[in-house]
């Protein structure tokens, strides 16, 4: 039930305005491998009904500058749902946090402090948030998509 409730909140159509007139929307798709017309496996992305542990998800964030001027200094931060383990992103400009958003960096550079005070290298499953900071202004009327992957725990 926890998985279903957490994902229902994510699946509801979301739209919000961020600073500078940038609109945001998000969607979650489940990734399945099915037999294609020729019988060979084909990877498809679909709107999920009910998801179960082990299913792969892709989170797609769409942004658009609805303002009349370029949006500068724009940063987009997305928490990773508790019932999802982060598995990566193809965006090399994204940074992640493994401590609830207190510190950021490339996953390979981060450490996780354990209960006994020692630390270990962070793993993808430790990621709590992902962030994109736009180095260049987002021109008026332009936008794009960002995405990251996860697996239902």
FIVOLUM-992836 format. One record per residue (C-alpha): residue number from 0; residue in three letters; x, y, z; chain. Coordinates in pm, 1 decimal, always signed. Example, Ala and Ser with C-alpha at 12.3 -4.5 7.8 and 13.67 -1.06 7.14 Angstrom:
REM residues 2
seq=0&type=ALA&X=+1230.0&Y=-450.0&Z=+780.0&mol=A
seq=1&type=SER&X=+1367.0&Y=-106.0&Z=+714.0&mol=A
***
This chain:
REM residues 153
seq=0&type=UNK&X=+0.0&Y=+0.0&Z=+0.0&mol=A
seq=1&type=UNK&X=+285.9&Y=+238.0&Z=+79.5&mol=A
seq=2&type=UNK&X=+419.6&Y=+202.8&Z=-274.8&mol=A
seq=3&type=UNK&X=+82.2&Y=+266.3&Z=-432.5&mol=A
seq=4&type=UNK&X=+10.9&Y=+573.5&Z=-219.4&mol=A
seq=5&type=UNK&X=+354.4&Y=+723.8&Z=-277.2&mol=A
seq=6&type=UNK&X=+328.7&Y=+679.4&Z=-650.3&mol=A
seq=7&type=UNK&X=-29.9&Y=+801.9&Z=-674.0&mol=A
seq=8&type=UNK&X=+89.3&Y=+1139.0&Z=-550.4&mol=A
seq=9&type=UNK&X=+359.8&Y=+1139.3&Z=-816.1&mol=A
seq=10&type=UNK&X=+130.8&Y=+1029.8&Z=-1096.6&mol=A
seq=11&type=UNK&X=-125.4&Y=+1304.6&Z=-1047.3&mol=A
seq=12&type=UNK&X=-76.4&Y=+1567.2&Z=-1317.6&mol=A
seq=13&type=UNK&X=+144.5&Y=+1830.2&Z=-1164.3&mol=A
seq=14&type=UNK&X=+204.5&Y=+2181.1&Z=-1286.1&mol=A
seq=15&type=UNK&X=+359.3&Y=+2462.4&Z=-1093.0&mol=A
seq=16&type=UNK&X=+526.2&Y=+2793.1&Z=-1159.6&mol=A
seq=17&type=UNK&X=+876.8&Y=+2832.7&Z=-1030.7&mol=A
seq=18&type=UNK&X=+1072.3&Y=+3154.3&Z=-995.0&mol=A
seq=19&type=UNK&X=+1106.1&Y=+3360.9&Z=-1310.7&mol=A
seq=20&type=UNK&X=+785.7&Y=+3236.4&Z=-1473.8&mol=A
seq=21&type=UNK&X=+912.3&Y=+2885.7&Z=-1545.2&mol=A
seq=22&type=UNK&X=+631.0&Y=+2628.2&Z=-1549.8&mol=A
seq=23&type=UNK&X=+700.4&Y=+2275.3&Z=-1434.0&mol=A
seq=24&type=UNK&X=+519.2&Y=+1948.7&Z=-1490.2&mol=A
seq=25&type=UNK&X=+610.5&Y=+1588.4&Z=-1421.2&mol=A
seq=26&type=UNK&X=+509.4&Y=+1237.1&Z=-1510.5&mol=A
seq=27&type=UNK&X=+617.9&Y=+888.9&Z=-1413.5&mol=A
seq=28&type=UNK&X=+630.7&Y=+601.2&Z=-1659.1&mol=A
seq=29&type=UNK&X=+695.9&Y=+232.5&Z=-1597.8&mol=A
seq=30&type=UNK&X=+949.8&Y=+62.3&Z=-1822.4&mol=A
seq=31&type=UNK&X=+853.8&Y=-281.6&Z=-1956.9&mol=A
seq=32&type=UNK&X=+1014.5&Y=-515.8&Z=-2203.5&mol=A
seq=33&type=UNK&X=+758.3&Y=-671.3&Z=-2437.1&mol=A
seq=34&type=UNK&X=+767.8&Y=-882.1&Z=-2749.0&mol=A
seq=35&type=UNK&X=+766.5&Y=-668.7&Z=-3061.9&mol=A
seq=36&type=UNK&X=+580.0&Y=-754.1&Z=-3384.8&mol=A
seq=37&type=UNK&X=+874.6&Y=-966.1&Z=-3493.5&mol=A
seq=38&type=UNK&X=+890.8&Y=-1143.6&Z=-3156.5&mol=A
seq=39&type=UNK&X=+1208.2&Y=-963.6&Z=-3050.0&mol=A
seq=40&type=UNK&X=+1211.7&Y=-779.3&Z=-2715.8&mol=A
seq=41&type=UNK&X=+1120.0&Y=-410.2&Z=-2727.4&mol=A
seq=42&type=UNK&X=+1149.1&Y=-166.1&Z=-2437.1&mol=A
seq=43&type=UNK&X=+836.7&Y=+45.6&Z=-2389.3&mol=A
seq=44&type=UNK&X=+743.1&Y=+323.5&Z=-2147.0&mol=A
seq=45&type=UNK&X=+384.6&Y=+321.1&Z=-2024.7&mol=A
seq=46&type=UNK&X=+164.7&Y=+504.8&Z=-1778.2&mol=A
seq=47&type=UNK&X=+152.3&Y=+264.1&Z=-1483.4&mol=A
seq=48&type=UNK&X=-158.9&Y=+126.2&Z=-1320.0&mol=A
seq=49&type=UNK&X=-32.2&Y=-39.8&Z=-1007.1&mol=A
seq=50&type=UNK&X=+340.4&Y=-81.4&Z=-964.9&mol=A
seq=51&type=UNK&X=+511.3&Y=-360.4&Z=-778.2&mol=A
seq=52&type=UNK&X=+856.7&Y=-397.7&Z=-623.7&mol=A
seq=53&type=UNK&X=+1126.8&Y=-442.6&Z=-884.0&mol=A
seq=54&type=UNK&X=+954.4&Y=-244.4&Z=-1158.2&mol=A
seq=55&type=UNK&X=+1166.6&Y=+14.7&Z=-1335.5&mol=A
seq=56&type=UNK&X=+1041.5&Y=+373.6&Z=-1354.2&mol=A
seq=57&type=UNK&X=+1140.8&Y=+684.4&Z=-1543.6&mol=A
seq=58&type=UNK&X=+1055.0&Y=+1025.4&Z=-1396.2&mol=A
seq=59&type=UNK&X=+1020.0&Y=+1299.3&Z=-1658.3&mol=A
seq=60&type=UNK&X=+1027.2&Y=+1665.7&Z=-1556.3&mol=A
seq=61&type=UNK&X=+922.8&Y=+1920.4&Z=-1818.2&mol=A
seq=62&type=UNK&X=+1007.1&Y=+2289.6&Z=-1782.7&mol=A
seq=63&type=UNK&X=+912.3&Y=+2591.1&Z=-1995.0&mol=A
seq=64&type=UNK&X=+983.1&Y=+2959.6&Z=-1951.2&mol=A
seq=65&type=UNK&X=+637.2&Y=+3116.5&Z=-1975.5&mol=A
seq=66&type=UNK&X=+776.4&Y=+3461.4&Z=-1897.7&mol=A
seq=67&type=UNK&X=+867.0&Y=+3739.5&Z=-2139.8&mol=A
seq=68&type=UNK&X=+1232.0&Y=+3754.3&Z=-2028.1&mol=A
seq=69&type=UNK&X=+1503.0&Y=+3489.4&Z=-1995.2&mol=A
seq=70&type=UNK&X=+1496.0&Y=+3296.0&Z=-1666.0&mol=A
seq=71&type=UNK&X=+1837.9&Y=+3315.2&Z=-1504.4&mol=A
seq=72&type=UNK&X=+1988.6&Y=+3121.3&Z=-1215.9&mol=A
seq=73&type=UNK&X=+1720.8&Y=+2852.7&Z=-1241.5&mol=A
seq=74&type=UNK&X=+1763.0&Y=+2539.8&Z=-1026.2&mol=A
seq=75&type=UNK&X=+1531.3&Y=+2239.6&Z=-1020.6&mol=A
seq=76&type=UNK&X=+1541.0&Y=+1996.5&Z=-726.8&mol=A
seq=77&type=UNK&X=+1341.4&Y=+1674.8&Z=-708.9&mol=A
seq=78&type=UNK&X=+1322.0&Y=+1443.3&Z=-406.2&mol=A
seq=79&type=UNK&X=+1341.4&Y=+1069.1&Z=-467.0&mol=A
seq=80&type=UNK&X=+1028.0&Y=+899.3&Z=-327.7&mol=A
seq=81&type=UNK&X=+1088.7&Y=+677.5&Z=-23.8&mol=A
seq=82&type=UNK&X=+953.8&Y=+373.2&Z=-205.5&mol=A
seq=83&type=UNK&X=+1188.3&Y=+420.3&Z=-503.2&mol=A
seq=84&type=UNK&X=+1560.6&Y=+352.6&Z=-530.4&mol=A
seq=85&type=UNK&X=+1738.2&Y=+597.2&Z=-763.0&mol=A
seq=86&type=UNK&X=+1919.3&Y=+412.6&Z=-1041.9&mol=A
seq=87&type=UNK&X=+2064.5&Y=+703.0&Z=-1237.2&mol=A
seq=88&type=UNK&X=+2022.7&Y=+973.5&Z=-1493.9&mol=A
seq=89&type=UNK&X=+2174.0&Y=+1026.9&Z=-1835.6&mol=A
seq=90&type=UNK&X=+2216.5&Y=+1398.1&Z=-1761.9&mol=A
seq=91&type=UNK&X=+2582.3&Y=+1454.9&Z=-1676.5&mol=A
seq=92&type=UNK&X=+2500.8&Y=+1801.4&Z=-1534.0&mol=A
seq=93&type=UNK&X=+2277.6&Y=+1663.1&Z=-1256.7&mol=A
seq=94&type=UNK&X=+2406.2&Y=+1642.1&Z=-900.2&mol=A
seq=95&type=UNK&X=+2262.9&Y=+1431.2&Z=-620.8&mol=A
seq=96&type=UNK&X=+2229.6&Y=+1436.1&Z=-243.8&mol=A
seq=97&type=UNK&X=+2245.1&Y=+1138.8&Z=-7.5&mol=A
seq=98&type=UNK&X=+2169.0&Y=+1340.8&Z=+307.5&mol=A
seq=99&type=UNK&X=+1828.9&Y=+1492.0&Z=+241.7&mol=A
seq=100&type=UNK&X=+1956.2&Y=+1788.3&Z=+38.5&mol=A
seq=101&type=UNK&X=+2219.3&Y=+1918.5&Z=+282.1&mol=A
seq=102&type=UNK&X=+2511.7&Y=+1851.5&Z=+46.9&mol=A
seq=103&type=UNK&X=+2537.8&Y=+1792.2&Z=-328.4&mol=A
seq=104&type=UNK&X=+2779.4&Y=+1640.5&Z=-576.9&mol=A
seq=105&type=UNK&X=+2849.3&Y=+1365.6&Z=-824.0&mol=A
seq=106&type=UNK&X=+2750.3&Y=+1032.5&Z=-670.6&mol=A
seq=107&type=UNK&X=+3109.1&Y=+902.9&Z=-687.7&mol=A
seq=108&type=UNK&X=+3226.2&Y=+1191.7&Z=-467.2&mol=A
seq=109&type=UNK&X=+2970.1&Y=+1147.2&Z=-187.8&mol=A
seq=110&type=UNK&X=+2994.0&Y=+950.1&Z=+138.1&mol=A
seq=111&type=UNK&X=+2727.4&Y=+809.4&Z=+366.5&mol=A
seq=112&type=UNK&X=+2782.2&Y=+837.0&Z=+740.2&mol=A
seq=113&type=UNK&X=+2682.6&Y=+514.3&Z=+914.5&mol=A
seq=114&type=UNK&X=+2534.9&Y=+466.8&Z=+1262.9&mol=A
seq=115&type=UNK&X=+2878.4&Y=+395.5&Z=+1415.5&mol=A
seq=116&type=UNK&X=+3017.8&Y=+722.8&Z=+1277.3&mol=A
seq=117&type=UNK&X=+3223.8&Y=+563.7&Z=+1002.1&mol=A
seq=118&type=UNK&X=+3156.9&Y=+647.1&Z=+638.8&mol=A
seq=119&type=UNK&X=+3134.3&Y=+452.1&Z=+318.6&mol=A
seq=120&type=UNK&X=+3108.9&Y=+550.6&Z=-47.4&mol=A
seq=121&type=UNK&X=+2753.6&Y=+645.1&Z=-145.0&mol=A
seq=122&type=UNK&X=+2560.4&Y=+413.2&Z=-375.1&mol=A
seq=123&type=UNK&X=+2275.0&Y=+497.4&Z=-611.6&mol=A
seq=124&type=UNK&X=+2023.0&Y=+352.4&Z=-364.7&mol=A
seq=125&type=UNK&X=+2136.7&Y=+614.9&Z=-107.0&mol=A
seq=126&type=UNK&X=+2027.1&Y=+911.0&Z=-322.1&mol=A
seq=127&type=UNK&X=+1755.7&Y=+1121.8&Z=-159.7&mol=A
seq=128&type=UNK&X=+1738.7&Y=+1413.1&Z=-409.9&mol=A
seq=129&type=UNK&X=+1851.0&Y=+1508.1&Z=-759.3&mol=A
seq=130&type=UNK&X=+1922.0&Y=+1866.2&Z=-872.3&mol=A
seq=131&type=UNK&X=+1985.1&Y=+2048.4&Z=-1197.2&mol=A
seq=132&type=UNK&X=+2126.2&Y=+2402.6&Z=-1202.4&mol=A
seq=133&type=UNK&X=+2099.3&Y=+2583.5&Z=-1533.6&mol=A
seq=134&type=UNK&X=+2424.4&Y=+2760.5&Z=-1616.4&mol=A
seq=135&type=UNK&X=+2264.2&Y=+2945.8&Z=-1907.2&mol=A
seq=136&type=UNK&X=+1941.5&Y=+3144.1&Z=-1901.4&mol=A
seq=137&type=UNK&X=+1626.0&Y=+2970.8&Z=-2023.0&mol=A
seq=138&type=UNK&X=+1505.0&Y=+3185.8&Z=-2310.8&mol=A
seq=139&type=UNK&X=+1147.1&Y=+3315.0&Z=-2306.4&mol=A
seq=140&type=UNK&X=+920.2&Y=+3056.3&Z=-2466.3&mol=A
seq=141&type=UNK&X=+1176.5&Y=+2775.6&Z=-2452.6&mol=A
seq=142&type=UNK&X=+1199.2&Y=+2470.1&Z=-2233.9&mol=A
seq=143&type=UNK&X=+1296.2&Y=+2108.5&Z=-2221.5&mol=A
seq=144&type=UNK&X=+1284.2&Y=+1780.6&Z=-2035.1&mol=A
seq=145&type=UNK&X=+1497.2&Y=+1625.1&Z=-1764.4&mol=A
seq=146&type=UNK&X=+1467.9&Y=+1268.8&Z=-1642.6&mol=A
seq=147&type=UNK&X=+1596.3&Y=+1018.9&Z=-1393.7&mol=A
seq=148&type=UNK&X=+1541.6&Y=+650.0&Z=-1335.2&mol=A
seq=149&type=UNK&X=+1443.8&Y=+443.6&Z=-1035.8&mol=A
seq=150&type=UNK&X=+1319.1&Y=+105.7&Z=-929.0&mol=A
seq=151&type=UNK&X=+1026.6&Y=+36.2&Z=-696.6&mol=A
seq=152&type=UNK&X=+1148.7&Y=-109.8&Z=-367.5&mol=A
***
